[in-house]
Amino acid sequence: MRATRALTKVEFLLFLRNPTSVFMALLLPSLLLLLQGYVIGGTLEPAGASGQRAIDYFLPIAIAIAVTSVAITNYPSAVGAYRESGVLRRLAATPVGAHRVLLAQWLVAVATLLASILVASTLARLAFDARAPRSAPLAVAVVLLGAVAMMAVGSVIAAVAASAQIAYGMGFLVFVACLFTAGVWTPGPMMPEPIRTVSSFTPVGAMTQALTDAWYAGTATWSPFLVMAAWAVVAGVVALRVFKWR
């Protein structure tokens, strides 16, 4: 445990010294939220019979993007950097074990994810008078399962990327696709039904749709949870099978 704590502390300090990682994890989701609220017209006006504003749907999206950013860009690039420099290979031959580095990366990802969600939620409350989730336990369950699913997807990238640049490039391509399925350009409830259906079978799309339901309706169906669980299991198994220590 002492070695794990020491590695986690080092990994967290390295994270804070990387401006790109800090931006992607802590600032980008909140900046996207501000962009939608203050730059795109009409997002602060009630729309439809429900009276919901377009910006109301962007808080769950911002949280989903925070999860995706940490899991798909920061985490794989850090592991890729260690593979490129030979750290994983050298640690594998020591009593510390390379697996502790991966555990430390997960712990740092959890900490940065919680910070990002706190920043985005506080900003939405102060800037747009966003409501608290109608079902907080359900919202937490969605975020937890969504985070596991996205970290599993990120682990596939981390398992094979030969360098930090390759990992970041692969992760960024996936991240851009996730922006679409999460509903950054068109929130889920406003998507055309065929696109909404396709998005619901992606991990971030399922997470966004389930989180929106939990946040504003206080309910959720089983299908998004099944989708996220399936992605977590399949991607996790693939990552374990193809992981390269060098």
C-alpha positions as CSV (number, residue, x, y, z in Angstrom):
1,M,0.0,0.0,0.0
2,R,2.9,2.4,0.8
3,A,4.3,1.9,-2.7
4,T,0.9,2.5,-4.3
5,R,0.4,5.7,-2.3
6,A,3.8,7.0,-3.3
7,L,3.2,6.2,-6.9
8,T,-0.2,7.8,-6.8
9,K,1.3,11.0,-5.3
10,V,3.9,11.1,-8.0
11,E,1.4,10.5,-10.8
12,F,-0.9,13.3,-9.4
13,L,2.1,15.7,-9.4
14,L,3.0,14.8,-12.9
15,F,-0.7,15.4,-13.9
16,L,-0.6,18.9,-12.4
17,R,2.6,19.7,-14.3
18,N,1.0,18.7,-17.7
19,P,-1.1,21.7,-19.0
20,T,-2.7,19.6,-21.7
21,S,-4.0,17.0,-19.2
22,V,-5.2,19.7,-16.8
23,F,-7.1,21.5,-19.6
24,M,-8.7,18.3,-21.0
25,A,-9.8,17.0,-17.6
26,L,-10.7,20.1,-15.6
27,L,-11.4,23.0,-18.0
28,L,-12.7,21.7,-21.3
29,P,-16.1,20.3,-20.0
30,S,-16.8,23.6,-18.3
31,L,-15.6,25.7,-21.2
32,L,-18.0,23.7,-23.5
33,L,-20.8,24.4,-21.1
34,L,-20.1,28.2,-21.1
35,L,-19.8,28.1,-24.9
36,Q,-23.2,26.6,-25.2
37,G,-24.8,29.0,-22.7
38,Y,-23.3,32.3,-23.8
39,V,-22.3,31.9,-27.4
40,I,-25.0,29.8,-29.0
41,G,-28.2,31.7,-29.2
42,G,-31.5,30.4,-27.7
43,T,-29.9,27.9,-25.3
44,L,-31.1,29.9,-22.2
45,E,-34.7,30.1,-23.4
46,P,-37.4,27.6,-22.5
47,A,-38.3,25.2,-25.3
48,G,-41.2,22.9,-25.8
49,A,-44.0,21.9,-23.4
50,S,-41.6,20.8,-20.7
51,G,-40.2,24.3,-20.3
52,Q,-36.7,22.9,-20.3
53,R,-33.9,25.1,-21.7
54,A,-31.4,23.7,-24.1
55,I,-28.6,24.5,-21.6
56,D,-30.3,22.3,-19.0
57,Y,-29.5,19.3,-21.2
58,F,-25.8,20.3,-21.4
59,L,-24.9,19.7,-17.7
60,P,-25.2,15.9,-18.1
61,I,-23.4,16.2,-21.4
62,A,-20.6,18.2,-19.7
63,I,-20.3,15.5,-17.0
64,A,-20.1,12.8,-19.7
65,I,-17.5,14.7,-21.6
66,A,-15.4,15.1,-18.4
67,V,-15.5,11.3,-17.9
68,T,-14.6,10.8,-21.6
69,S,-11.8,13.3,-21.6
70,V,-10.0,11.7,-18.6
71,A,-10.5,8.1,-19.7
72,I,-9.8,8.5,-23.4
73,T,-7.0,11.2,-23.6
74,N,-5.2,11.6,-20.3
75,Y,-5.0,8.0,-19.1
76,P,-3.9,6.3,-22.3
77,S,-1.3,9.0,-23.1
78,A,0.3,8.6,-19.7
79,V,0.5,4.8,-20.1
80,G,1.8,5.2,-23.6
81,A,4.6,7.5,-22.3
82,Y,5.7,4.9,-19.8
83,R,5.7,2.2,-22.4
84,E,7.8,4.4,-24.8
85,S,10.4,5.2,-22.1
86,G,10.6,1.6,-20.9
87,V,9.2,2.4,-17.4
88,L,6.6,-0.4,-17.6
89,R,9.2,-3.0,-18.7
90,R,11.6,-2.0,-15.9
91,L,9.0,-1.9,-13.2
92,A,7.7,-5.3,-14.2
93,A,11.0,-6.7,-13.1
94,T,10.9,-5.1,-9.6
95,P,9.0,-5.9,-6.4
96,V,6.9,-2.8,-7.0
97,G,5.4,-4.2,-10.2
98,A,4.1,-2.3,-13.2
99,H,0.5,-3.0,-12.2
100,R,0.8,-0.4,-9.4
101,V,1.5,2.3,-12.0
102,L,-1.8,1.4,-13.7
103,L,-3.6,1.4,-10.4
104,A,-2.1,4.8,-9.6
105,Q,-3.3,6.1,-13.0
106,W,-6.8,4.9,-12.2
107,L,-6.7,6.6,-8.8
108,V,-5.6,9.9,-10.4
109,A,-8.3,9.5,-13.0
110,V,-10.9,9.1,-10.3
111,A,-9.7,12.2,-8.5
112,T,-9.5,14.4,-11.6
113,L,-12.9,13.1,-12.7
114,L,-14.5,14.1,-9.4
115,A,-12.9,17.5,-9.5
116,S,-14.1,18.1,-13.1
117,I,-17.7,17.1,-12.2
118,L,-17.6,19.4,-9.2
119,V,-16.3,22.3,-11.3
120,A,-18.9,21.8,-14.1
121,S,-21.8,21.3,-11.7
122,T,-20.9,24.4,-9.6
123,L,-20.4,26.5,-12.7
124,A,-23.8,25.4,-14.1
125,R,-25.5,26.2,-10.8
126,L,-23.9,29.7,-10.6
127,A,-24.0,30.7,-14.2
128,F,-27.2,29.1,-15.4
129,D,-29.2,28.3,-12.2
130,A,-29.1,24.6,-13.1
131,R,-31.1,22.3,-10.9
132,A,-29.8,19.6,-8.7
133,P,-30.5,16.0,-9.9
134,R,-33.9,14.7,-9.1
135,S,-32.4,11.4,-8.2
136,A,-28.9,11.9,-6.9
137,P,-28.2,8.1,-6.2
138,L,-29.3,7.2,-9.7
139,A,-27.2,9.9,-11.2
140,V,-24.2,8.7,-9.2
141,A,-24.8,5.1,-10.3
142,V,-24.9,6.3,-14.0
143,V,-21.6,8.2,-13.6
144,L,-19.9,5.3,-11.9
145,L,-20.8,2.8,-14.5
146,G,-20.1,5.2,-17.3
147,A,-16.7,6.0,-15.9
148,V,-15.9,2.2,-15.7
149,A,-17.0,1.7,-19.3
150,M,-15.0,4.7,-20.6
151,M,-11.9,3.7,-18.6
152,A,-12.2,0.2,-20.1
153,V,-12.3,1.7,-23.6
154,G,-9.4,4.0,-22.7
155,S,-7.5,0.9,-21.5
156,V,-7.7,-0.7,-25.0
157,I,-5.9,2.4,-26.3
158,A,-3.5,2.3,-23.4
159,A,-2.8,-1.4,-24.0
160,V,-1.4,-1.0,-27.5
161,A,-0.2,2.6,-28.0
162,A,3.6,2.6,-28.4
163,S,4.0,6.2,-27.3
164,A,2.3,9.1,-25.6
165,Q,1.7,10.9,-29.0
166,I,0.2,7.8,-30.6
167,A,-2.1,7.3,-27.5
168,Y,-3.1,10.9,-27.5
169,G,-3.8,10.9,-31.3
170,M,-5.9,7.7,-31.0
171,G,-7.7,9.0,-28.0
172,F,-8.5,12.4,-29.5
173,L,-10.1,10.8,-32.6
174,V,-12.3,8.7,-30.3
175,F,-13.0,11.8,-28.1
176,V,-14.2,13.8,-31.1
177,A,-16.6,11.0,-32.0
178,C,-17.8,10.9,-28.4
179,L,-18.6,14.6,-28.5
180,F,-21.1,13.9,-31.2
181,T,-22.7,10.8,-29.5
182,A,-22.8,12.7,-26.2
183,G,-24.9,15.4,-27.9
184,V,-22.5,18.4,-27.7
185,W,-23.9,19.7,-31.0
186,T,-27.4,18.4,-30.6
187,P,-28.5,17.2,-27.1
188,G,-30.0,13.7,-27.0
189,P,-33.7,14.7,-26.5
190,M,-33.4,17.0,-29.5
191,M,-31.6,14.5,-31.8
192,P,-33.4,13.0,-34.7
193,E,-34.6,9.5,-33.6
194,P,-32.3,7.4,-35.8
195,I,-29.2,9.3,-34.6
196,R,-30.4,9.1,-31.0
197,T,-30.9,5.3,-31.4
198,V,-27.4,4.8,-32.8
199,S,-25.9,7.0,-30.0
200,S,-27.6,5.0,-27.3
201,F,-25.5,2.0,-28.3
202,T,-22.2,3.9,-27.6
203,P,-21.0,4.1,-24.0
204,V,-20.9,7.9,-23.8
205,G,-24.2,8.2,-25.6
206,A,-25.9,5.7,-23.2
207,M,-24.3,7.5,-20.2
208,T,-25.6,10.9,-21.4
209,Q,-29.1,9.7,-22.0
210,A,-29.3,7.8,-18.7
211,L,-27.8,10.7,-16.8
212,T,-30.3,13.2,-18.4
213,D,-33.2,11.0,-17.3
214,A,-31.9,10.6,-13.8
215,W,-31.2,14.3,-13.5
216,Y,-34.5,15.7,-14.7
217,A,-37.0,12.8,-14.5
218,G,-35.5,10.9,-11.6
219,T,-35.9,7.6,-13.5
220,A,-33.9,5.5,-16.0
221,T,-34.4,2.5,-18.1
222,W,-32.2,-0.6,-18.0
223,S,-31.0,-0.4,-21.5
224,P,-28.3,2.3,-21.0
225,F,-26.9,0.4,-18.0
226,L,-26.8,-2.8,-20.1
227,V,-25.0,-0.9,-22.9
228,M,-22.4,0.6,-20.5
229,A,-21.9,-2.8,-18.8
230,A,-21.4,-4.5,-22.1
231,W,-18.8,-2.0,-23.2
232,A,-17.0,-2.3,-19.8
233,V,-16.8,-6.1,-20.0
234,V,-15.9,-6.4,-23.7
235,A,-13.3,-3.5,-23.7
236,G,-11.8,-4.7,-20.4
237,V,-11.3,-8.2,-21.7
238,V,-9.8,-6.9,-24.9
239,A,-7.4,-4.6,-23.0
240,L,-6.2,-7.5,-20.8
241,R,-5.6,-9.7,-23.8
242,V,-3.7,-7.2,-25.9
243,F,-1.8,-5.3,-23.3
244,K,1.9,-4.8,-24.1
245,W,4.4,-4.1,-21.4
246,R,7.0,-2.9,-23.9
